[in-house]
């Protein structure tokens, strides 16, 4: 991508209302449990291997959070959930565009390096990572799978995959709910939100409809240094989605879904200088929609699933990259996919999944930077298919199991990028890859799983923008015409276990990854860059999490990760040298949380939960700049819940008013005589915020 400013790719919204990892990893007890009985841990049913399994039994490092837990904590988007997952972080770049980093796999260019699904719709970018902002209201659960998931989830799932699963319509039961929220930011603006859903049964046991809508204004806190105008990064966000569920027979069900998202802001970046001001802004409009059809038929001992999805995004930015350097950029992406798979069901010695996948994608770009004489248009199409299969065999000693999977992927790329009245560059290429996965697991009991695995991920290459080539020639920077594909191997050893009479859940993993041919940015000017392949990165890490629930009233959690991700060799023409930390990866992340509930009379219940999240400084900027700061965020939430369906919560976020640079700062700025002026911009946590949230369900 041509523009490399931190304003577009490195901004990060603070974890405003971070869910404690207790809630990310626990599952409630049976409905008959009392407030004093311990919760049952590790028993969430997940589909990480495209079949139903207990989270505790899956030989993959993963986290799962249910929709009820998300609602209880008032999380605004998926960013907040990811940022409590050991080994993963997410950055809200502003304007409805996010980044996801899992196990040191972090990039701001090329197709997705980490998978991102909404239900069965894969949001796979074409030459740009595409992780659309997803408002976390009325969701079934979120699964965060760590390590390459290329065998079952395809291209781009190199660091892992995020799966957002929305709630399905419920037959024979009318339901509705509304949530209202208002907040104020210290030395910033005010925010508000209104969200609602309705579930309508249409035909008993056969047809039901669920509709969800949200309307929010997220507060701003960044000031225009030139005019004094405040809160320019305020963002208006509207979404709605509907899902129609039809079950012609007891064995056959179909889900037809549609999701629409739109955001508008005067400043599509959430970054600023150290004094929370900026001197240039890009207004942004971002709109995406996703339509999907999923059909499931249950045979005796197996399940046949067909899915179709059509996802589209339109993103426009207009403003200044720097004072006097105006910019206009428009991106349109469309991705259509089909998948047909057959998987085993029930308890058996051999579990298996086989399938076939098709994808057609197109991206169209238009970029105009008049001061530099850059005006270009580009178009790229990708026609891809894949065949995949995975099987798990329980060995004669049933405590042991071996899993083997393979996916063949082929991607035909046709791209052209032309400058106005000038030359063009083209790419006609085929990228293909075999992506295997092997795992060995041992279950000493039903409450523990020890596993070892090796897996490969892959991502296709792309065309170099012609505008980067032409500008590079002006400044003596040599760039390749195209960017090669990159791939990763990850080796992992992990343990999951429930201990102390089902009150303590331990999850831990160590991993080593070799990420080859990683694409990086080559600075041409302070605002513009080109692309090249590096030798790659080496990522080593450890992830640990402990959840303790001595009773239904109390949950305590402590977790974190250490990731040493560095570039393997020097990258000529860039600040990246052998041993430089990978872009946007904190070496150490820690989080702790506590949640407590108590009865108030016969119909009310009080709740309180607190969270502390800490990330060490992110060392490496997008192209050139200075490190960020260590960031520690604390939040507290107190609520009153009624058995009549209503609840009210008071919350405070960033209680210490942390104002450090979350990501690495942009290039240091000097005056005409070479005297230091200031460090470049970086994302800041949203300042101290207080709010009230009211919820009612019928």
N, C-alpha and C positions, 0 to 999 in steps of 0.2 A: 504494500500500500504506500502511496506517495507521501502522505503527511505523517510525520512522526512525532509531532508535539505531544508532550504529556497531557496537553489539554484534550486531546482526542483519545489517547490510548492508555494513559497511566493514572487517570483520576480514580479515586476510591472513596466511596461513601462509607462513613464509619458504621460499625455495628451498633445500630441505634437501640435495638431491643433484643440483644443476643439471647437465643434460647439456651438454657443450660444443657450441657451434654447429658445430664441425667435424663432429661426428657427426650433427648435424641436417641438414647439407647435402651430405655426401659419400656416395658409393656405392662399395662394394668393387670391386676389380678382378675380372677373370675368375677362375674357379676354378683355372686353371693358373698364376696369378701367384705369384711367389716373394716372400719377405719384403722383398727389396730393390727390387722393381718398383713404380713409382708406381701409386696407385689411380686409377681412372677416375672423374672427377667429373661431376656434372650429368646422369647417365643414369638416375636413378630413374624408373620408369614410374609415372605418376600418372593419376588420373581426375578432375582438377580441372574439366574441361569435359564430364564424364560420357562420356568415351571415352578409350582408352588413348593416352598421349603421353609422350614424354620430358619431364621437368621443365624442361630447358633450352629446349624448343621452345614452351612455353606462354606466351602474352603476358599473363601475370598475375604480380604479385609474390607469391611463395609460398615456403614452406619445407616440406620433407618429411623425416621421420625414420622409418627402418625399425624394425620390432620387434626385430631383432637388435641394433641400436644402443641401443635403449631398455633391453634386458636387460643389455647389456654395461655400461651406466652405472648400473644399479640404480635407475632412476627410479621413484618411487612412484605418481605420478599425472600427468594431462595438464597440470596447473598447471606442473610443472617444465619441460616441453617448451615451453609457450607463453612462459614467462618468458625463454627464450634466443632468441626470435624477434625480430629488429629490427622495431620498430613495434608490438609486442604485449606485453601483460602480463596476468596472471591473478591473482585473489585468492581464496584459500581462506577463505571466511567462517566455517569451522568447521561441525561437524555434517553434513558431506557436501554443503554448498551452496557454489557458487563463483560468481565473476564473471569476465567476460572483457572486456578492453579492446583494441581494435585501431584504430590510427591515430586516437586521440583520441575514438573513439566509445565512450562509457562511461556507463552509467546503472544505477540500482538499481531501476527501476520500468518499467512497461509490458512488453509482450511482448519477446522477445529482440531486442536491437539488433545482436547478432552471431550468425550461424547456428552451430548445434552439432548434429552428426550422429554417431550410433553406427551404423556400417554404413549401412543405408538408412533408419534411423529418425531423423526430425527431432525434436529436443527443443525444441519451440517453446512457450514459456510463454504462459499466458493471464493477462495483466495483471501478470506478474512474470517477469523474466529467469530462465530455467531452464537451468542448465548443471550437470548432475549430476556429482558426483565420479566419476571413472573410474579404477580402479586399473590401472596400465599394466603388465600382465603378459600375455604371450602375444598381443601385438598384431602385426598385419601391418605397419601404418605409421600415422602421423598426418600429415595434410596441413593446413596453415594457410594459407588463401587470404586475401589482403589486398585491400581495396577492396570496393565493393558487389558482391554475387553474386546480386542479386535476379532476374536473368534465368533462371538455372538452378536456384538453390536457394531462391528465394521470399522471402516476407515475413520481415523481421527481419535479413536478412543485409546490414546497412547498412555496418558497418565491415569485415566479412569473414566468413569461415566456417571453423570448425574441424571436421575430419572424422576420426573415430576408426574405423579399419578393423581388425577382428579377424581372426585367422588362420582360414582355412577348413580343414575336415577334409581329410586327404590319403588318397587311395585307395591300397590295396595296401601300406600301410606302418604297422606298429604303432610307436608312440612314446609316451614318457612323460617327465615331468620334475618336479622338486621344487626349491623354493627356500626356505631358512630364513634368517631375519634376526633379529638382536638388537642393541639399541642402548641407550645411556644418555645422558642430557642433563645438562649441568652445572647443578647446583642445581635439577634437575627430576627427572622420573620416568624409568622404563625402558620401552622399547618392544620388541615382538617381532612377527614375522610368519611365516606359513607359506602357501606358494602351490604349487599343483600343477596339472598338466594330463595328460590321456591322450588319445591319438588311436587309435581302433579301426577298422580296415577291416572291413566287414561283407560286402560282395559285391564281388568283383574288378571294378575299373574302374567301378563303378556306385554303391556306397553306403558311406559312412564317417561316423563320429561322433567329435566332439571335445568333451570336457568339461573345464572349468576351474573351480577353486575357490580362494578366498583367505580367510584368517582373520588379522586383524591387530589389534594394540593400539598405536595411535600415542601416544607419550609426551606428558604434559602438563607445564606449567611455570608456571602462573598460580596465585597464592595468594589465598585468601579473606581479605581484610584484617580482617574482623570475627572470624572463628573461628580463623584460622591454618592452616586445612586447605589442603594443597598439591596441586598438579598437577590442578586441577579440570577442565582442558580435555583430559584424556586421552579418547581416542575409540576405541571398539570397532567394527570394520568387518568385515563378512562379505559376500562376493559369491560367486556361482556363475553360470556360463553354459554353455550347450550349443549345439552347432550340428550339424545333420544335413544332409549333402550327398548329393543323389541325382541321378544322371545317367542318365535313361532311354535316351538316345541320345548319340552323340558330339557332337551339336549342341545338345542341350537339357540344362540343369542347373538344379537347384532347391536353395536353402538355406533351411532352417527353423531359426530361432534363438530362444533365450530367455535373458534376462539378469536377474538378481535382485541387488539391493543393499540392505543394511541397516546403519545406523550408530546408535550410542547413546552419549550423553555427558552428564555432569552439567553441562557448560558448553558450549553450542553456539556460543559466540563464542571467537575466538582473540585478543581484544583485552584490553588492561590499561592501567593507569596507568604512569607512568614507572618506578615501583619494582616493576613486574611483579606488582602486586596488583590486585584488583577488589573492589567492594563489592556488586555485584548480579550474579546469574547466571540464565541461562535454560537449563534442562535440555532436551535435544533428542532426538527420535527421528525418523529420516528413512528412508523406505523407498521404493524405486522399482523398477519392473520394466519390461521391454521385450520384446515378442514381435514377430517379423517373419518374413515370407516373401518371398523373392526368386526369381523365375523368369527365366531367360535363354535365349533361343533365337538361335542364330547362323545367319543366312542368308548367301548369297554376297554379300559386300560390305556387309552391315548386321547390326545386332543389335537384337532386340526384348527389352525388359526390363519386367517387371511387379513392383512391390513393394507390400507391405502391411505396416503397422506399427501396433502398439498399445502406447503408453507410458502409464504411470500413476505418480503420485507421491503419497505421503502424508507430510506434514511437520508435526510437532507441537512446540511450544515452551511451556514452563511454568516460571515463576519470577518474578523481579523485574526490571522495567525500571530501577528505582531503589529504594533502601531504602524499604519501605512502599508501593511501587507495583507490586502484583502483576499478572501478565499471563498469559493463556492464549490461545494462537492455534493453530488447526488449518487446514491447507490441503490440499485434495485436487484434483489435476489429472489429467485423462485426455485423451489426444490420439490419434486414429485417422486414419491417412492411407492413400491409395492413389495410386500413380503408374504411368502407362503411358508408355513412351518408346521411340522408334526412333532409332538413331544409326548413322551410317556407320562402316565399319571398313576397315582397310588403307590403302595409299597411294593418294591420288586428288587431283585438282585441287580438288574441292569436298568439304569435310567438313561434316557437318550433324548436328543433333540436334533432334527435335521431341517434344513430350509433353503430357500432360494430368495434372492433379493435383487431388485432393480431400482435404479435411481437415475433421473434426468434432472439436471440443474443448469441454471443460467444466471449469470451476473452481468449487469450493465452499469458502467461508471461514466460519470462526466465530471471533469475537474477543471477549474479555471482559477489561475493565480496571475492576474494581469501584470503586476509589477515585475514578475520574472518571465513574462512572455509564455506562460504555460497554459495551454488549452488543449485538452485531450479527451478522447472518448475511447472506451474499451468495452469489449464483449467477450465473455468466455462461456462455453458450454461444456458440461461434463456428462458423459453417458457411461454409467457404471453398472456392473452386475457382480453378484457374489453367490457362491454356493458354500454352505457351511454345515457342520455337524459336530456334536459333542456327546460323549457317553461317559457314564460313571459306573464302574463295576465293583460291587462288593466282593472282596476276596473270600476264599474259604473260611478264613477267620473273619467274621463279619465286622470286627472292629476296624479292619483296614479296608480302604477303598482307593481305587486308582481312577483318575479322570483323564481323558484324552479328547482334544478337540482340534479342528482345523477349519480354516476359511480360505478359499481362493477368491481374490478380489481383482477386478480389472476395471480400469478407468480410462476412457478415451477423452482427451482434452483437445478442444479446438478454440484457440484464443487469438484475438487481434486487438492491438492498441495503436491508435493513430493520433498524431498531433495535427492540429488545425493547419491546413496548408503545408504540411510537412511529411516526414517519413512515417512508416508504421513498422511495428514489430509483430511477428506472428509465432504461434506455437501450435503444432499439430503433433501430439505425442500420445503414447499409450503407457500407462503406469500399471503394473500388476504386482501382486505379492501373495505369498502363502503365509498365513498368520496362524501358527500353532499355539496350543496351550496344553500343558501337562501338569497334573497335580496328584499328590499322594497324601491321603489323610488317615488319621488314626483317632478313633473315639474310644477312650478307656471307659466311658460311661455315656449315658444319654445327655449328660450335662456338660460335656467337654469335647472340643475338637482341636486336634493338633494337625497342622497341614504344612506342606511345602509345595511350591509351584514355580513354574517358569512359563512366561507368556511373551508374545511378540505383538507389537502394534505398528501401524503404517499410516502414512499420509502422502497424498499425491503432490507433485510439484506444480509450478505455476509460471506464468509469463512475467518478465520484468516490465514495469510500466515504461512506455516510450518516453514520457516526460522525464522520468528519472535518468534514463540513458542520455537524453539531450542535455539536461542540466548538469549531469556528471561530466560530460564532455567539456562544457564551459568552465568547470572548476577543476578539471584534471583528475576526476575520479572515474576509474574504469570499473564497469559493472557487467556482469554476465547477462546474456539475452534472456535466459530462463533460469529458474530455480529448481534444483533436483528434489526428488522425493526424500523424505526422512523416515526413519524407523527406530524402534526401541525394543530392547529385550529387558525384562524385569524378572529377577529371582527373589522369591519371598519365602519367609518362614513365619508362621503365625500360630497363635493359641487363643481360643475362646473358651471360657469356663465359668459356670455358675457355682458358687461356693457358699459356705456358711448357711446351710438350710435354705438355699434359694434366695438369699438376701444380698449377695454380692456378685456382680458380674465383672469379670476381668477380660479385657481384650488387648492383645498386643501383637505387633508384627515388626520384623526387621526386613529390609529390602535393599537390593542393589540394582541399579538401572544403567544401561549403556544406551544413550540416545544419540544416534548417528546422523550426521549431515543436517543438523538443526539450522534452519534459516534465521538469519539475524539482519539487523539494519546497519547500513553504511552511511554515516552522516555526510551530506553534501553541503547544506547550509544549516544554521541553527534550527530551522523549521522543516527542512525538506531532507529526505533520505532516499537511498536505494536499498536493494536487497542482495544478499549473497548467502551461500551456504557456508557454515562453519564445519570444523571437524566433528563437533558434537559436544555432549556434556556427559559427565559421570555423576550420578545421583545416588547417595547412600543415606539411609535414614532408619529411624526407629519411631514407632507410634505406640502409645500406651493410654489406656483408659480404664478407670475403676469406678463403678457405680454401686452405691450401698443404699439399700432401702430396708431399714430395720422394721418399718411399719408402713402402712398405707399413708400415714400422715407425713412422713419425712423421707426425703431423698437427698443424698449427698453425692457429688461427683467431682472427680479430679482427673484430668487428662492432658495430653500434650504430645508434641512431636519434636524431633531433632532431624533436620534435613541438611546434609552437606551436598549441595548441587553446584558444580563448577564447570566452566568450559574447559575442554580437554587440551586445546592448543590455541596459540595466538591467532587472532583473526585480523589479517592485514587491512589497514584503512579504517579500523574501528578502535575504540578504547578497550576492547575485549582481549584479554591475554589469558594464557594458560593459568588456571586457578582462580580467575575472576568468578565471583558468585553469579549464578544464573539470574537473569532479569526477573524481578518481582517476586523473589522467593525469600521469606524470612527463615533464618536458620533455626530459630527456636520459637515455638508457639505453645502457650500454656492456657488452660482455662479451669476455673473452679466454679461450682455453683451449689446452692442449697435451696430446697423448696419444702415448705411446711404448710399444712392445712389443718384447721380445727373446726369443730362444730360449734355453732352459735344458736342455741335453742334447737328446735326440731326441724326447722325449714331453711336455715341459713348456714353458710360455711365461709369461714375466713381463709384467705390464702396469702402467702408472702413468698417471694423468691428473689434471690440476688445472684448476680453473676459478675465474675471478673475474668477478662480476657487480656492476654498479653502476647504481643508479637515483637520479636527482636527487629532491629532495623533492617530494611531492605537496602542492600548495598548498591545495586546496579540499576542505572537509568536506562531509558529506552535506547538512547544513542550515547549522549554524553551528559554528565552532570555530577552532583554530589549525593552521598547516601542520605537516606531518610532517617527517621528517629525511632527509637523503641516506643511502642505504643501500648498503654495500659488503659482499658476501658472498664468502667464499673456501672452496673445498672441495678435498680431495685423496683419491684412491682408489688403492690398490695391490693387485694381485691376482696369483694364480698359477692358470694354466689347464692342464688335462691333456687329452691326446688321448683318454683313456678316458672323457671326458664330465663329469668333476667340475671344480669351480673354487671358490676361496675368495678373498674380498676383505676387506681392512681399509679403513675409510673414516672420514674426519673432515669434518664440515660446520660452517659458520660458525666457522672456525678462529680468527678474531679476536674471537669472542664479541660481535658487533655487537648492540646492544640499543636502537637508535633506533626512532622511530615510523615504520613503513613507510607507512601511509596518514595522511591529515590527522587530527589529534586531534579529539575531540568538544568540546562547549562547555566553556569555562573555568569552573571552579567557585569560588564565593566563600562566605564565612561570612555570618552574619546581619548583620554590620556592614559588609559590602561588602569585607572584606579578602580578598586572593587566597589561595586554598587550594591549587589545583593545576590543571594542564591536564587536559583530558578524556582519556578512554581512546583508545587506538589499537592497531592490531596491531603486534606485535613479531616479529622473527625468532626462530625456535626457537634457544635458546642453544646454545653449543658442544656438538656431539654426536659421539660415537665409536661405531662399530659394526662388526659382523662379519656377512658374508653368505656363505652356502654354497649352491652350486647343483650339481645332478646331473641329467643327461639320459641317457636310454636310447634 
